[in-house]
């Protein structure tokens, strides 16, 4: 066991530190499995504190969850070494610290019974009166303290864009000034909140609750706190703020109202039936007024983004409408707020499934799941030649199963477009994107032409400029060379003509990759004359090549003039070029 004095304080850790050892207690631990807590494990989150009262956020990646996740438990002391220190995330921050700790396959973690004066709570309270300014803010989690007024039993809530219902519990808190705020606990947090041991209606003693890891949101104009996997609570915590809160209410008899029906008495919710799965061709054939009211599912591949649209927009934190910029301010004309916004995705792209192409659009969280990163992070990344961030441009050739609704624009134009309401399945990148030409007839009988005519048509089509649907249907858009980047001019080259024994040798520049116009013409003449020779074994039957080329003086006078010149000795050629023709080619 190391000497206690050799442990490094958490505040002293920097990204350059690699061999430091820390002595910490795990204050909180939770698993992040997506917004509904029912997806695959993405990472395990920890809040660590040392004996000096400092705290830091730590993360265990999914690859190391089996190794470290089962060892590390909350309210236990550990000695850790060989970890990584990196910059803290700029979103969903639980601790206001500049750095975070990452556990890797090389990290050493050992449980210890060594005592230490660790804090029992790590929190940073946000007053009820200041919650309004953080509506929609995802930069950090918020901690609140209040007196429990009401606690409802959990209930099942169904959403149109989710196949499974969610479990939700509703509680009500009040602060010292009488302000009240409602808290919604979701999923496992809703069922884990125990109200059996709370004071019943006859109990006069107030109950204080410290809630950590909440987000501030609004629903139908009403503010509330949302608690998912990162949310934790402490009933009647022993902190100075709790004692102050109890003193403010004095001898008031504040009872906890218990509402709702116990979960075991509620009927088992039924999973919503899957929506009809259609192809884009079938969706295009549906009249807009007969399109399914709850939408349908389709499996498509993103072929390209629509360049005319922006990929992000400032969204109002209260009504989710787009804010308009006026000078340095962003104003929402829907609810009249100023500079109360957050950046969200607005992705507009073309999709295909081999039967048809269709325009689709998505916003907010769906866009984040498609790109895979928060919009604020992508806004700071480098951009490509098309002024799109590489992460946004990289969604091309990605395949998904979406649930979609028809847009309002589809009622006014023949070509229909769709709004994505949820992502059912993500298949990842595809090597080949669907092409509409895959459904075209393949045999000559289907189109009434012979094989030679088909080959001729294919040759002409390949030589012509492809349409946008062909370009993005056959090739991945990110691998297509922009026309501005193509060099169309013929590379410079040096041509040397010399003759010996009636042979003409052409020496090209070693760096040139294409033949010059004169060389191509000379070669074509050679091939044409050779094709006339019935027996190539006899040199007497070969035509006089210089004589034949002399006939083309009118077409290529410079070439015929050089070929008509007398042959010069090989020694003179070596004197001019140094090491001869073969060396010149090198």
C-alpha positions in Angstrom: 0.0 0.0 0.0 1.3 3.4 -1.0 2.0 6.1 1.4 -1.0 8.5 1.6 1.3 11.4 0.9 2.2 10.1 -2.5 -1.3 10.3 -3.8 -1.9 13.1 -6.3 -4.8 15.6 -5.7 -7.4 15.6 -8.5 -6.9 19.4 -9.0 -3.3 18.8 -9.9 -4.0 16.4 -12.8 -3.2 17.5 -16.4 -3.2 15.8 -19.8 0.6 15.4 -19.5 0.4 13.3 -16.4 0.7 9.6 -17.1 2.3 8.0 -14.0 0.3 9.6 -11.2 -1.7 7.6 -8.6 -5.0 8.9 -7.0 -6.9 7.8 -3.9 -10.6 8.5 -4.6 -14.2 7.5 -3.6 -16.9 6.8 -6.2 -19.7 9.2 -5.4 -22.0 8.3 -8.3 -22.0 5.6 -11.1 -24.4 5.1 -14.0 -24.6 3.5 -17.4 -25.5 5.4 -20.5 -27.5 3.3 -23.0 -29.1 6.0 -25.1 -32.0 8.3 -24.5 -34.4 5.6 -23.5 -31.9 3.5 -21.5 -32.7 0.4 -23.6 -29.9 0.5 -26.2 -26.4 -1.0 -26.2 -24.0 0.2 -23.6 -22.1 3.3 -24.8 -20.1 4.1 -21.7 -20.1 3.9 -17.9 -19.9 7.3 -16.1 -18.4 8.0 -12.7 -18.1 10.9 -10.3 -14.9 10.6 -8.3 -13.9 12.7 -5.2 -10.6 12.9 -3.2 -9.9 13.7 0.4 -9.5 17.4 -0.4 -13.1 17.7 -1.6 -12.2 18.0 -5.3 -14.3 16.0 -7.9 -13.8 14.9 -11.4 -15.8 13.1 -14.1 -14.5 9.7 -15.2 -15.6 7.5 -18.1 -15.2 3.8 -18.8 -15.5 2.9 -22.5 -17.7 -0.1 -23.5 -14.6 -2.2 -24.3 -13.4 -1.9 -20.7 -16.8 -2.2 -19.1 -16.4 -5.9 -18.3 -13.0 -5.3 -16.7 -13.6 -2.2 -14.7 -17.3 -1.9 -14.5 -17.9 -4.9 -12.2 -15.1 -3.9 -9.8 -15.9 -0.2 -9.4 -19.0 0.4 -7.2 -20.5 3.6 -5.7 -19.6 4.6 -2.1 -16.4 2.6 -2.2 -12.7 3.8 -2.0 -10.2 2.9 -4.7 -6.6 3.5 -5.7 -6.2 4.2 -9.4 -3.1 4.6 -11.7 -2.2 4.5 -15.3 -5.2 6.3 -16.6 -5.6 9.1 -19.2 -6.4 12.7 -18.5 -8.1 14.6 -21.4 -10.2 17.7 -21.9 -13.6 17.5 -20.4 -16.7 17.2 -22.6 -18.4 20.5 -23.5 -21.9 19.0 -23.2 -23.8 17.1 -20.5 -21.2 18.0 -17.9 -21.8 16.7 -14.4 -18.8 18.4 -12.8 -17.5 21.8 -13.7 -13.8 20.8 -14.2 -11.5 21.4 -17.1 -10.4 17.8 -17.4 -11.9 14.3 -17.2 -10.4 10.9 -16.5 -10.6 8.0 -18.9 -10.0 4.4 -17.8 -8.2 2.2 -20.3 -7.1 -1.4 -20.6 -3.8 -0.4 -18.9 -5.5 1.3 -15.9 -4.9 -0.3 -12.5 -7.8 -0.2 -10.1 -7.7 -1.7 -6.6 -10.3 -1.6 -3.9 -9.0 -0.4 -0.5 -10.4 -0.1 3.0 -8.0 2.8 3.8 -10.0 5.5 5.5 -10.3 9.0 4.2 -12.3 12.2 4.8 -14.2 12.0 1.5 -17.3 14.1 0.8 -20.6 12.2 0.7 -22.2 14.5 -1.9 -20.9 16.3 -5.0 -23.3 19.0 -6.3 -23.7 22.5 -7.6 -27.2 23.8 -6.9 -29.2 25.8 -9.4 -31.9 28.0 -7.7 -35.5 27.4 -8.9 -35.7 31.0 -10.0 -32.8 30.6 -12.5 -34.0 27.4 -14.1 -35.9 29.2 -16.8 -32.7 30.5 -18.5 -31.4 26.9 -18.9 -34.4 25.5 -20.8 -33.0 23.3 -23.6 -29.4 23.8 -22.5 -27.3 20.6 -22.9 -24.0 21.9 -21.8 -24.4 20.7 -18.2 -26.6 18.8 -15.8 -28.3 20.7 -13.1 -28.6 19.9 -9.4 -31.6 21.2 -7.3 -32.7 21.0 -3.7 -36.3 21.2 -2.5 -39.0 20.0 -0.2 -41.0 17.0 -1.5 -44.7 18.0 -1.9 -46.1 15.3 -4.2 -44.9 11.9 -5.4 -47.0 10.0 -7.9 -46.8 6.3 -8.8 -45.0 5.4 -12.0 -47.1 5.2 -15.2 -46.7 4.1 -18.8 -46.3 6.9 -21.4 -46.5 6.1 -25.1 -45.0 8.3 -27.9 -45.9 8.2 -31.5 -42.3 8.0 -32.7 -41.3 5.1 -30.3 -42.6 1.6 -30.5 -42.3 0.9 -26.8 -44.0 2.9 -24.0 -41.8 4.5 -21.4 -42.1 4.4 -17.6 -42.5 7.9 -16.0 -42.8 9.1 -12.4 -44.0 12.6 -11.5 -42.8 14.4 -8.3 -43.2 18.0 -7.2 -40.6 20.0 -5.3 -40.9 23.4 -3.5 -38.1 25.8 -2.5 -37.8 28.2 0.5 -39.6 31.0 -1.4 -42.6 28.9 -2.4 -41.5 28.3 -6.0 -42.4 24.8 -7.3 -40.9 22.7 -10.0 -42.1 19.4 -11.4 -39.6 16.5 -12.0 -40.1 13.6 -14.4 -38.1 10.5 -13.7 -37.9 8.1 -16.6 -37.3 4.4 -17.1 -35.3 2.6 -14.4 -35.1 5.8 -12.4 -38.9 6.0 -12.2 -39.2 2.5 -10.8 -36.2 2.9 -8.5 -37.6 5.9 -6.7 -39.1 4.5 -3.5 -41.8 6.4 -1.7 -42.8 3.7 0.7 -40.6 4.9 3.5 -41.6 8.6 3.1 -43.9 10.2 5.7 -47.5 9.5 5.1 -50.3 12.1 5.4 -50.1 12.2 9.2 -46.3 12.9 9.2 -45.6 16.6 10.0 -41.9 16.5 9.2 -40.9 18.0 5.8 -38.8 15.8 3.5 -36.0 17.4 1.6 -34.5 15.9 -1.6 -31.3 16.7 -3.4 -31.6 15.8 -7.1 -28.4 15.7 -9.3 -28.0 15.2 -13.0 -31.2 16.8 -14.4 -32.0 18.6 -17.6 -34.3 21.6 -17.9 -37.1 21.3 -20.4 -40.6 22.6 -21.2 -43.8 20.8 -22.3 -46.8 22.8 -23.5 -45.3 26.0 -22.0 -44.7 24.4 -18.5 -41.1 24.1 -17.2 -40.0 20.8 -15.7 -36.8 18.8 -14.9 -36.1 15.6 -16.7 -34.1 12.8 -15.0 -32.7 9.9 -16.9 -29.7 7.6 -16.2 -27.5 10.4 -14.9 -30.0 11.5 -12.3 -29.5 10.6 -8.6 -31.3 11.7 -5.5 -30.6 11.9 -1.8 -33.5 12.1 0.7 -32.9 14.4 3.7 -29.2 14.9 2.8 -26.9 16.2 5.5 -25.7 19.3 3.8 -25.9 23.0 5.0 -28.4 24.0 2.3 -30.8 21.3 3.5 -30.7 22.6 7.1 -31.2 26.2 5.8 -34.2 25.0 3.8 -35.8 23.3 6.8 -35.3 26.4 8.9 -37.1 28.5 6.3 -40.3 26.5 6.7 -40.1 26.4 10.4 -42.8 24.4 12.1 -45.1 24.1 9.0 -46.8 20.7 8.6 -45.8 19.8 5.0 -47.0 16.4 4.0 -46.2 14.4 0.9 -49.2 13.7 -1.3 -49.2 10.3 -2.9 -51.1 9.9 -6.1 -51.6 7.4 -8.9 -52.1 3.7 -9.1 -49.4 1.2 -8.0 -47.5 -0.2 -11.0 -48.4 -3.8 -10.3 -52.1 -2.9 -10.6 -51.7 -1.2 -14.0 -52.4 -3.2 -17.2 -49.4 -4.4 -19.1 -48.8 -2.0 -21.9 -48.8 -3.4 -25.4 -46.1 -2.6 -27.9 -47.2 -0.5 -30.8 -47.6 -2.5 -34.0 -44.9 -1.8 -36.5 -45.9 0.6 -39.2 -46.2 -0.6 -42.8 -42.9 -1.0 -44.6 -43.0 0.5 -48.1 -40.6 1.2 -50.9 -40.0 4.7 -52.1 -41.8 3.9 -55.4 -44.9 2.8 -53.4 -44.7 5.9 -51.2 -44.5 8.1 -54.3 -47.6 6.5 -55.7 -49.7 7.2 -52.6 -51.9 10.3 -52.8 -50.8 12.9 -50.1 -54.3 12.9 -48.7 -54.3 9.1 -48.3 -50.8 8.8 -46.8 -50.9 6.9 -43.4 -51.6 9.3 -40.6 -49.0 7.8 -38.4 -46.5 7.4 -41.2 -44.7 4.4 -42.5 -41.3 2.7 -42.5 -38.8 2.6 -45.4 -35.3 1.3 -45.7 -33.1 3.7 -47.7 -29.5 4.7 -48.3 -28.4 8.4 -48.2 -27.0 9.1 -51.6 -26.2 12.9 -51.4 -26.9 16.0 -49.4 -28.8 18.9 -50.9 -26.2 21.7 -51.1 -28.8 24.5 -51.1 -29.8 23.8 -47.5 -27.9 24.5 -44.3 -27.2 21.6 -42.0 -27.8 23.4 -38.7 -30.2 26.1 -37.3 -30.6 28.1 -34.1 -33.6 26.5 -32.3 -35.6 28.3 -29.6 -35.3 26.6 -26.2 -39.1 27.1 -25.5 -40.9 26.4 -28.8 -38.2 24.7 -30.8 -38.9 27.1 -33.7 -36.1 28.6 -35.7 -34.6 31.9 -34.4 -33.9 34.8 -36.8 -30.6 36.7 -36.5 -30.8 40.4 -36.2 -27.4 41.9 -35.7 -25.8 40.1 -32.8 -29.1 38.8 -31.4 -31.2 35.7 -32.3 -34.9 36.4 -31.9 -37.8 33.9 -31.9 -40.8 35.5 -33.4 -43.0 32.6 -32.3 -42.6 33.2 -28.5 -40.8 36.5 -28.5 -37.6 35.4 -26.7 -34.1 36.8 -27.5 -30.9 34.8 -27.4 -32.6 31.8 -25.8 -31.6 29.2 -28.3 -29.4 26.2 -28.9 -28.0 24.8 -32.1 -29.7 21.8 -33.7 -29.3 19.7 -36.8 -31.3 20.3 -39.9 -30.2 17.7 -42.5 -31.7 17.7 -45.9 -30.6 14.9 -48.3 -31.6 12.6 -51.1 -32.2 8.9 -50.4 -32.7 5.9 -52.7 -33.7 2.3 -52.3 -33.3 1.2 -55.9 -36.9 1.8 -56.8 -37.0 5.6 -56.6 -35.2 8.6 -55.2 -36.8 10.9 -52.6 -35.9 14.0 -50.6 -35.9 13.6 -46.8 -35.3 16.0 -43.9 -34.7 15.6 -40.2 -34.1 17.8 -37.2 -32.5 17.8 -33.7 -31.8 14.5 -32.0 -32.4 12.4 -35.2 -29.7 14.4 -37.0 -27.3 13.8 -34.1 -27.9 10.1 -34.3 -27.3 10.1 -38.0 -24.1 12.1 -37.8 -23.0 10.6 -34.5 -21.7 13.8 -32.8 -23.3 16.9 -31.2 -23.9 19.8 -33.5 -21.6 22.1 -31.4 -18.7 19.7 -31.8 -19.2 19.4 -35.6 -19.4 23.1 -36.1 -15.8 23.4 -34.9 -14.4 20.7 -37.2 -12.7 21.4 -40.6 -14.8 21.7 -43.7 -14.3 20.2 -47.2 -14.4 21.7 -50.6 -18.2 21.9 -50.5 -18.1 23.9 -47.2 -19.6 21.0 -45.4 -17.9 19.5 -42.3 -16.4 16.1 -43.0 -18.7 14.5 -40.4 -21.8 15.8 -42.1 -20.6 14.9 -45.6 -19.6 11.5 -44.4 -23.3 10.4 -43.9 -23.5 9.7 -47.6 -23.8 6.0 -48.4 -25.2 5.3 -44.9 -28.2 3.0 -44.8 -31.1 3.3 -42.4 -34.7 2.2 -41.7 -36.7 5.3 -41.0 -40.2 6.1 -39.8 -41.3 9.0 -42.0 -44.2 11.4 -42.5 -45.1 13.4 -45.6 -44.1 17.0 -45.5 -46.4 19.9 -46.1 -44.6 20.7 -49.4 -45.8 17.4 -50.8 -49.3 18.7 -51.0 -48.3 21.4 -53.5 -45.7 19.7 -55.7 -45.8 16.4 -57.7 -42.5 15.1 -56.3 -43.1 14.1 -52.6 -40.7 14.7 -49.7 -40.7 13.2 -46.2 -39.8 14.1 -42.7 -38.0 11.5 -40.6 -39.7 11.0 -37.2 -37.5 8.1 -35.8 -34.6 5.8 -36.7 -35.6 2.2 -36.5 -32.3 0.5 -37.6 -28.9 1.8 -38.6 -26.9 -0.5 -41.0 -23.8 1.6 -41.4 -21.8 2.5 -44.5 -22.6 0.8 -47.8 -19.9 0.1 -50.4 -22.4 0.5 -53.3 -25.4 2.8 -53.1 -28.7 1.8 -54.8 -29.1 2.8 -58.4 -32.3 3.3 -60.3 -30.8 1.6 -63.3 -30.8 -1.7 -61.4 -34.5 -2.2 -62.2 -34.0 -1.6 -66.0 -34.5 -4.5 -68.4 -31.3 -6.5 -68.9 -32.0 -8.7 -71.9 -32.2 -7.7 -75.6 -35.7 -9.1 -75.9 -37.0 -6.7 -73.3 -36.0 -3.6 -75.3 -36.1 -5.1 -78.8 -32.5 -4.6 -79.8 -29.6 -6.9 -80.6 -26.5 -7.5 -78.4 -24.4 -5.3 -80.7 -26.8 -2.5 -80.4 -26.9 -2.8 -76.6 -23.1 -2.7 -76.5 -23.2 0.4 -78.7 -25.7 2.2 -76.5 -23.7 1.3 -73.4 -20.5 2.6 -75.0 -22.2 5.9 -75.9 -23.7 6.2 -72.4 -20.4 5.6 -70.7 -18.7 8.3 -72.8 -21.4 10.9 -72.1 -21.7 12.9 -69.0 -23.7 11.0 -66.3 -26.8 12.5 -64.7 -26.9 13.3 -61.0 -28.9 10.2 -60.3 -26.4 8.1 -62.1 -23.5 9.8 -60.5 -24.7 9.3 -57.0 -26.4 5.9 -57.7 -23.2 4.2 -59.0 -20.5 5.9 -57.0 -20.1 7.0 -53.4 -20.4 10.8 -53.5 -17.4 11.4 -51.3 -15.2 9.6 -53.9 -16.3 11.6 -56.9 -13.7 14.1 -58.1 -15.1 17.6 -58.4 -14.8 19.1 -61.8 -12.9 22.1 -60.4 -10.1 19.7 -59.3 -9.6 18.1 -62.7 -6.7 19.2 -64.9 -7.8 19.1 -68.5 -4.7 20.5 -70.3 -2.3 18.1 -72.1 0.9 17.7 -70.2 4.0 19.1 -71.8 6.4 16.5 -73.4 9.6 16.5 -75.5 9.5 14.4 -78.8 12.7 13.2 -80.4 12.6 11.6 -83.9 15.6 9.7 -85.1 15.9 7.1 -87.9 18.0 4.0 -88.4 17.5 1.1 -90.8 14.1 2.7 -91.8 12.9 2.6 -88.2 11.5 5.7 -86.5 12.0 6.0 -82.8 9.9 8.3 -80.7 11.4 9.3 -77.3 8.8 10.8 -74.8 9.4 12.6 -71.6 9.5 10.1 -68.7 7.0 12.1 -66.6 4.3 12.3 -69.4 1.5 9.8 -69.1 -0.4 10.5 -72.3 0.9 10.3 -75.9 1.1 13.5 -77.9 -1.1 14.2 -80.9 1.7 13.6 -83.4 2.7 10.3 -81.8 -0.9 9.1 -81.7 -1.3 10.0 -85.4 2.0 8.3 -86.3 1.0 5.2 -84.4 -2.4 5.0 -86.1 -0.6 5.2 -89.5 1.7 2.4 -88.5 -1.2 0.2 -87.3 -3.2 0.9 -90.5 -0.2 -0.1 -92.7 0.5 -3.2 -90.7 -3.1 -4.4 -91.0 -2.7 -4.4 -94.8 0.4 -6.7 -94.7 -0.7 -10.3 -95.3 2.6 -11.9 -94.2 4.5 -10.1 -91.4 7.5 -12.5 -91.7 8.8 -10.9 -94.9 10.5 -7.5 -94.6 10.3 -7.0 -98.4 6.5 -6.8 -98.2 6.7 -4.0 -95.6 5.8 -0.5 -97.0 8.2 2.3 -97.0 7.1 4.0 -93.8 8.9 7.4 -94.5 7.4 7.5 -97.9 3.9 6.9 -96.6 4.3 9.5 -93.9 5.6 12.0 -96.5 2.1 11.8 -98.1 0.6 13.3 -95.0 2.7 16.5 -95.1 -0.4 18.6 -95.5 -1.9 17.1 -92.3 1.3 17.1 -90.2 4.0 19.1 -92.0 6.3 19.2 -88.9 6.3 15.5 -88.5 6.9 14.7 -92.2 9.7 17.2 -92.4 11.6 15.6 -89.6 11.1 12.1 -91.0 12.3 13.3 -94.4 15.7 14.3 -93.0 18.7 12.2 -93.6 19.8 9.8 -90.9 22.6 11.0 -88.7 25.3 8.8 -87.3 24.7 7.2 -83.9 27.9 8.7 -82.6 26.5 12.2 -83.3 23.4 11.3 -81.4 25.4 10.1 -78.4 27.4 13.3 -78.5 24.2 15.4 -78.2 22.4 13.3 -75.6 25.3 12.0 -73.6 24.4 8.3 -73.0 22.2 7.4 -76.0 18.6 6.8 -76.6 17.9 4.2 -73.9 19.4 6.5 -71.2 17.4 9.4 -72.5 14.2 7.4 -72.0 15.1 6.8 -68.3 
